[in-house]
């Protein structure tokens, strides 16, 4: 299977994680992403994000290119803050309730 390439250029890792999260959601389990990133935080942030979500970090494939393998059932993260696990809030009787940060 040919890896999907995400060229992050010189974007900060925060933006790269948002883009990576969005891309991975469209890929089947087992797919591999090669993320090109020059942000010096990438070698630290990517393994940490993979550990959080359950995706497999494959390491640095070549200079400034990092590999991630998509898993079938990752831990969901917030869309705009992919370094935070998504919160599922339960209301009375176990039904979904309002989010804790909805201002109520």
KOLFIVEX-126423 format. One record per atom (N, C-alpha, C): residue number from 0; atom name; y, z, x. Coordinates in nm, 4 decimals. Each point is the difference from the previous one (the first is absolute). Layout:
residues N
  num  atomo         v         w         u
  NUM     CA         Y         Z         X
...
***
This chain:
residues 104
  num  atomo         v         w         u
    0      N   -0.1182    0.0000    0.0847
    0     CA    0.1182    0.0000   -0.0847
    0      C    0.1246    0.0000    0.0892
    1      N    0.0902   -0.0899   -0.0243
    1     CA    0.1240   -0.0106    0.0772
    1      C    0.0962    0.1118   -0.0397
    2      N    0.0564    0.0730    0.0974
    2     CA    0.0949    0.1069   -0.0327
    2      C    0.1256   -0.0550   -0.0671
    3      N    0.0573    0.0804   -0.0874
    3     CA    0.1302   -0.0290   -0.0589
    3      C    0.1039    0.0572    0.0949
    4      N    0.1009   -0.0777    0.0342
    4     CA    0.1024    0.0446    0.0950
    4      C    0.1258    0.0400   -0.0755
    5      N    0.0499    0.1179    0.0328
    5     CA    0.1278    0.0471   -0.0521
    5      C    0.0920    0.0169    0.1199
    6      N    0.1001   -0.0862    0.0108
    6     CA    0.0937    0.0049    0.1119
    6      C    0.1176    0.0886   -0.0378
    7      N   -0.0010    0.1215    0.0535
    7     CA    0.1053    0.0959   -0.0298
    7      C    0.1214   -0.0146    0.0886
    8      N   -0.0104   -0.0848    0.1009
    8     CA    0.1144   -0.0215    0.0884
    8      C    0.0527    0.1303    0.0552
    9      N    0.1316    0.0188   -0.0096
    9     CA    0.0605    0.1218    0.0539
    9      C    0.0353    0.1007   -0.1094
   10      N   -0.0604   -0.0162   -0.1193
   10     CA    0.0264    0.0955   -0.1086
   10      C   -0.0575    0.1368    0.0351
   11      N    0.0657    0.1020   -0.0518
   11     CA   -0.0466    0.1367    0.0200
   11      C   -0.1331    0.0213   -0.0708
   12      N   -0.0756    0.0954    0.0472
   12     CA   -0.1332    0.0261   -0.0529
   12      C    0.0030    0.0378   -0.1484
   13      N    0.1054    0.0643   -0.0456
   13     CA    0.0110    0.0349   -0.1419
   13      C   -0.0102   -0.1267   -0.0851
   14      N    0.0760   -0.1018    0.0346
   14     CA   -0.0034   -0.1257   -0.0748
   14      C   -0.1334   -0.0720    0.0178
   15      N   -0.0568    0.0108    0.1190
   15     CA   -0.1302   -0.0631    0.0249
   15      C   -0.1084    0.0617   -0.0873
   16      N    0.0027    0.1314   -0.0154
   16     CA   -0.1004    0.0657   -0.0840
   16      C    0.0132   -0.0414   -0.1458
   17      N    0.1227   -0.0178   -0.0463
   17     CA    0.0214   -0.0471   -0.1375
   17      C   -0.0583   -0.1402   -0.0157
   18      N    0.0275   -0.0873    0.0959
   18     CA   -0.0536   -0.1369   -0.0059
   18      C   -0.1517   -0.0011    0.0148
   19      N   -0.0521    0.0813    0.0908
   19     CA   -0.1445    0.0068    0.0208
   19      C   -0.0694    0.0501   -0.1257
   20      N    0.0541    0.1025   -0.0622
   20     CA   -0.0580    0.0532   -0.1237
   20      C   -0.0051   -0.1085   -0.1069
   21      N    0.1096   -0.0728   -0.0150
   21     CA    0.0085   -0.1073   -0.1006
   21      C   -0.1024   -0.1103    0.0295
   22      N   -0.0123   -0.0397    0.1261
   22     CA   -0.0938   -0.1048    0.0387
   22      C   -0.1445    0.0434   -0.0219
   23      N   -0.0333    0.1186    0.0451
   23     CA   -0.1378    0.0485   -0.0101
   23      C   -0.0461    0.0069   -0.1453
   24      N    0.0909    0.0285   -0.0908
   24     CA   -0.0359    0.0072   -0.1423
   24      C   -0.0503   -0.1339   -0.0537
   25      N    0.0309   -0.1088    0.0703
   25     CA   -0.0414   -0.1336   -0.0451
   25      C   -0.1270   -0.0489    0.0686
   26      N   -0.0519    0.0784    0.0944
   26     CA   -0.1128   -0.0443    0.0812
   26      C   -0.1303    0.0684   -0.0427
   27      N   -0.1128   -0.0680    0.0179
   27     CA   -0.1291    0.0605   -0.0355
   27      C   -0.0444    0.1006    0.1058
   28      N   -0.0885    0.0931   -0.0374
   28     CA   -0.0544    0.0921    0.0983
   28      C   -0.0674   -0.0776    0.1138
   29      N    0.0181    0.0496    0.1195
   29     CA   -0.0563   -0.0645    0.1182
   29      C    0.0950   -0.0958    0.0680
   30      N    0.1060   -0.0409   -0.0707
   30     CA    0.0992   -0.0893    0.0603
   30      C    0.0676    0.0715    0.1164
   31      N    0.0397   -0.0771    0.0985
   31     CA    0.0684    0.0547    0.1173
   31      C    0.1418   -0.0541    0.0042
   32      N    0.0932    0.0910    0.0280
   32     CA    0.1413   -0.0360    0.0163
   32      C    0.0363    0.0215    0.1460
   33      N    0.0667   -0.0983    0.0583
   33     CA    0.0597    0.0151    0.1334
   33      C    0.1502    0.0154   -0.0223
   34      N    0.0499    0.1181    0.0282
   34     CA    0.1413    0.0315   -0.0183
   34      C    0.0696   -0.0106    0.1347
   35      N    0.0959   -0.0901    0.0071
   35     CA    0.0810   -0.0174    0.1206
   35      C    0.1234    0.0880   -0.0158
   36      N    0.0185    0.0928    0.0928
   36     CA    0.1107    0.0948   -0.0122
   36      C    0.0505    0.0400    0.1374
   37      N    0.1309   -0.0093    0.0184
   37     CA    0.0588    0.0412    0.1276
   37      C    0.0577    0.1408   -0.0062
   38      N    0.0001    0.0620   -0.1185
   38     CA    0.0509    0.1362   -0.0132
   38      C   -0.0847    0.0929    0.0868
   39      N    0.0628    0.0783    0.0887
   39     CA   -0.0774    0.0878    0.0872
   39      C   -0.0786    0.1074   -0.0763
   40      N    0.0335    0.0238   -0.1251
   40     CA   -0.0727    0.0994   -0.0804
   40      C   -0.1289   -0.0566   -0.0587
   41      N   -0.0178   -0.1307    0.0012
   41     CA   -0.1174   -0.0624   -0.0628
   41      C   -0.1328    0.0552    0.0515
   42      N   -0.0186    0.0193    0.1314
   42     CA   -0.1290    0.0519    0.0470
   42      C   -0.0306    0.1421   -0.0484
   43      N    0.1005    0.0706   -0.0468
   43     CA   -0.0198    0.1343   -0.0551
   43      C   -0.0082   -0.0026   -0.1520
   44      N    0.0904   -0.0745   -0.0617
   44     CA    0.0081   -0.0019   -0.1462
   44      C   -0.1170   -0.0721   -0.0661
   45      N   -0.0455   -0.1097    0.0569
   45     CA   -0.1092   -0.0754   -0.0629
   45      C   -0.1316    0.0780   -0.0050
   46      N   -0.0445    0.0616    0.1101
   46     CA   -0.1228    0.0793   -0.0106
   46      C    0.0150    0.1162   -0.0984
   47      N    0.1185    0.0625   -0.0017
   47     CA    0.0222    0.1113   -0.0928
   47      C   -0.0065   -0.0483   -0.1443
   48      N    0.0606   -0.1147   -0.0283
   48     CA   -0.0028   -0.0554   -0.1361
   48      C   -0.1427   -0.0369   -0.0389
   49      N   -0.0746   -0.0581    0.0911
   49     CA   -0.1402   -0.0339   -0.0286
   49      C   -0.0811    0.1261   -0.0266
   50      N    0.0233    0.1040    0.0774
   50     CA   -0.0700    0.1260   -0.0225
   50      C    0.0332    0.0551   -0.1391
   51      N    0.1261   -0.0083   -0.0401
   51     CA    0.0431    0.0465   -0.1316
   51      C   -0.0653   -0.0788   -0.1126
   52      N   -0.0021   -0.1309    0.0131
   52     CA   -0.0454   -0.0862   -0.1098
   52      C   -0.1491   -0.0281    0.0024
   53      N   -0.0632    0.0146    0.1160
   53     CA   -0.1418   -0.0314    0.0124
   53      C   -0.0285   -0.1394    0.0526
   54      N    0.1042   -0.0835    0.0145
   54     CA   -0.0209   -0.1313    0.0605
   54      C   -0.0397    0.0212    0.1461
   55      N   -0.0734   -0.0943    0.0562
   55     CA   -0.0517    0.0151    0.1359
   55      C    0.0995   -0.0581    0.1012
   56      N    0.0455    0.0851    0.0889
   56     CA    0.0896   -0.0444    0.1069
   56      C   -0.0851   -0.0572    0.1117
   57      N    0.0241   -0.1233    0.0374
   57     CA   -0.0795   -0.0686    0.1018
   57      C    0.0632    0.0043    0.1380
   58      N    0.1178    0.0576    0.0102
   58     CA    0.0661    0.0136    0.1291
   58      C    0.0880   -0.1190    0.0326
   59      N    0.0487    0.0012    0.1222
   59     CA    0.0864   -0.1073    0.0473
   59      C   -0.0892   -0.1179    0.0398
   60      N    0.0142   -0.1111   -0.0710
   60     CA   -0.0810   -0.1198    0.0207
   60      C    0.0491   -0.0756    0.1237
   61      N    0.1292   -0.0072    0.0124
   61     CA    0.0678   -0.0559    0.1164
   61      C    0.1360    0.0677    0.0036
   62      N    0.0790   -0.0181    0.1041
   62     CA    0.1281    0.0711    0.0064
   62      C    0.0823   -0.0191   -0.1279
   63      N    0.0394    0.1130   -0.0586
   63     CA    0.0821    0.0059   -0.1206
   63      C   -0.0658   -0.0638   -0.1231
   64      N   -0.1322   -0.0085   -0.0027
   64     CA   -0.0746   -0.0492   -0.1163
   64      C   -0.1119    0.0990   -0.0284
   65      N    0.0008    0.0544   -0.1226
   65     CA   -0.0902    0.1079   -0.0368
   65      C   -0.0894   -0.0447   -0.1155
   66      N   -0.1254    0.0418    0.0033
   66     CA   -0.0949   -0.0404   -0.1016
   66      C   -0.0270    0.1103   -0.1010
   67      N   -0.0123   -0.0407   -0.1278
   67     CA   -0.0342    0.0912   -0.1088
   67      C   -0.1042   -0.0690   -0.0866
   68      N   -0.1104    0.0700   -0.0308
   68     CA   -0.1012   -0.0529   -0.0919
   68      C    0.0175    0.0693   -0.1352
   69      N    0.0042   -0.0806   -0.1056
   69     CA    0.0195    0.0480   -0.1363
   69      C   -0.1287    0.0649   -0.0506
   70      N    0.0126    0.1160   -0.0648
   70     CA   -0.1150    0.0669   -0.0602
   70      C    0.0044   -0.0170   -0.1517
   71      N   -0.1137    0.0240   -0.0639
   71     CA   -0.0123   -0.0223   -0.1446
   71      C    0.0769    0.1016   -0.0835
   72      N    0.0007    0.1246    0.0390
   72     CA    0.0627    0.1053   -0.0815
   72      C    0.0955    0.0832    0.0844
   73      N    0.1150   -0.0560    0.0346
   73     CA    0.0939    0.0766    0.0824
   73      C    0.0688    0.1086   -0.0823
   74      N    0.0566    0.0961    0.0694
   74     CA    0.0864    0.0986   -0.0636
   74      C    0.1288   -0.0728   -0.0358
   75      N    0.0404    0.0067   -0.1250
   75     CA    0.1236   -0.0660   -0.0429
   75      C    0.1209    0.0732    0.0574
   76      N    0.1020   -0.0777    0.0344
   76     CA    0.1250    0.0568    0.0497
   76      C    0.1141   -0.0476   -0.0879
   77      N    0.1138    0.0663    0.0141
   77     CA    0.1185   -0.0402   -0.0760
   77      C    0.0468   -0.1366    0.0481
   78      N    0.0413   -0.0855   -0.0928
   78     CA    0.0410   -0.1366    0.0345
   78      C    0.1182   -0.0024    0.0962
   79      N    0.1005    0.0823   -0.0230
   79     CA    0.1190   -0.0036    0.0846
   79      C   -0.0078    0.0984    0.1166
   80      N   -0.1014    0.0853    0.0003
   80     CA   -0.0210    0.0977    0.1072
   80      C   -0.1488    0.0024    0.0336
   81      N   -0.0515   -0.1056    0.0660
   81     CA   -0.1446   -0.0110    0.0197
   81      C   -0.0605    0.1040    0.0925
   82      N    0.0787    0.0861    0.0558
   82     CA   -0.0509    0.1081    0.0841
   82      C   -0.0237    0.1254   -0.0843
   83      N    0.0272   -0.0101   -0.1324
   83     CA   -0.0247    0.1109   -0.0921
   83      C   -0.1116   -0.0371   -0.0966
   84      N   -0.0994    0.0877   -0.0145
   84     CA   -0.1039   -0.0285   -0.1002
   84      C    0.0631   -0.0053   -0.1387
   85      N   -0.0495   -0.0900   -0.0843
   85     CA    0.0491   -0.0091   -0.1377
   85      C   -0.0418    0.1266   -0.0731
   86      N    0.0870    0.0485   -0.0834
   86     CA   -0.0267    0.1208   -0.0769
   86      C   -0.0457   -0.0388   -0.1393
   87      N   -0.1132    0.0520   -0.0408
   87     CA   -0.0444   -0.0175   -0.1378
   87      C    0.0218    0.1339   -0.0661
   88      N    0.0907    0.0016   -0.0962
   88     CA    0.0356    0.1239   -0.0681
   88      C   -0.0755    0.0072   -0.1313
   89      N   -0.0530    0.1163   -0.0288
   89     CA   -0.0746    0.0209   -0.1230
   89      C    0.0771    0.0947   -0.0910
   90      N    0.0112   -0.0393   -0.1241
   90     CA    0.0664    0.0826   -0.1003
   90      C   -0.1029    0.0819   -0.0753
   91      N    0.0363    0.0463   -0.1151
   91     CA   -0.0883    0.0799   -0.0843
   91      C   -0.1232   -0.0815   -0.0369
   92      N   -0.1159    0.0610    0.0107
   92     CA   -0.1241   -0.0668   -0.0357
   92      C   -0.0455   -0.1039    0.1009
   93      N    0.0616   -0.0015    0.1197
   93     CA   -0.0423   -0.0926    0.1046
   93      C    0.0623   -0.1376   -0.0098
   94      N    0.0868   -0.0222   -0.0995
   94     CA    0.0642   -0.1315   -0.0112
   94      C    0.1109   -0.0115    0.1021
   95      N    0.0308   -0.1226    0.0427
   95     CA    0.1080   -0.0153    0.0982
   95      C    0.1309    0.0569   -0.0537
   96      N    0.0630    0.0804    0.0805
   96     CA    0.1280    0.0584   -0.0389
   96      C    0.1126   -0.0624    0.0789
   97      N    0.1210    0.0493   -0.0161
   97     CA    0.1146   -0.0536    0.0740
   97      C   -0.0119    0.0308    0.1483
   98      N    0.0531   -0.0887    0.0795
   98     CA    0.0005    0.0205    0.1443
   98      C    0.0899    0.1174    0.0328
   99      N   -0.0327    0.0725    0.1060
   99     CA    0.0750    0.1187    0.0375
   99      C    0.1431   -0.0304    0.0391
  100      N    0.0265   -0.1206    0.0490
  100     CA    0.1354   -0.0309    0.0469
  100      C    0.0730   -0.0926   -0.0981
  101      N   -0.0329    0.0094   -0.1289
  101     CA    0.0645   -0.0898   -0.0961
  101      C    0.1292    0.0556   -0.0568
  102      N    0.0439    0.1159    0.0544
  102     CA    0.1287    0.0545   -0.0412
  102      C   -0.0077    0.0895   -0.1214
  103      N   -0.1163    0.0250   -0.0493
  103     CA   -0.0137    0.0863   -0.1188
  103      C   -0.0272    0.1424    0.0393
***
